[in-house]
Amino acid sequence: MSIRRIAESDVDTVVRLVHDLAAYEKAPAECRLDSAKLHAALFGERPAVFGHVAEQDGRIVGFALWFLNFSTWRGVHGIYLEDLYVRPELRGSGLGKELLATLAKECVDNGYGRLEWSVLDWNPATGFYKALGAIPMDEWTVYRLTDTALEKLAKQVK
């Protein structure tokens, strides 16, 4: 097993795995990602998304997609992990931990102040994350604008 940066040739496979993740999270209809969108985000003129893949015997079996955020309190960037996924048959094999460790090293090597991600409350991985030392941000609630609500608010700009 190995972890490496995502390559252009990995995009189609990662898109399939993202759709697998959406199904696991009980929201397959919400996943609109396709290969062209992911390729542009990762390898376009101004890439703002980064990624790593986990391989076993030359086959991609997991991934982490992330982007930089910024902490005004710390005054430095951090990594926001958008998605972490390991194929069901390999969960518990250490690949998830290795992907997270790779991102932690990315933070340390680049002077980033934190690694953050969101987890569904029902996800059994919450115990795993806590065992790594991750702290749930129970006092914080994520808010999101999409689709009609996003468009409606945007139209208020004069």
Helices and strands as residue ranges (DSSP letters): E 2-5, G 8-10, H 11-24, G 28-30, H 35-43, E 50-56, E 59-71, E 76-86, G 88-90, H 95-110, E 115-117, H 126-131, H 147-154
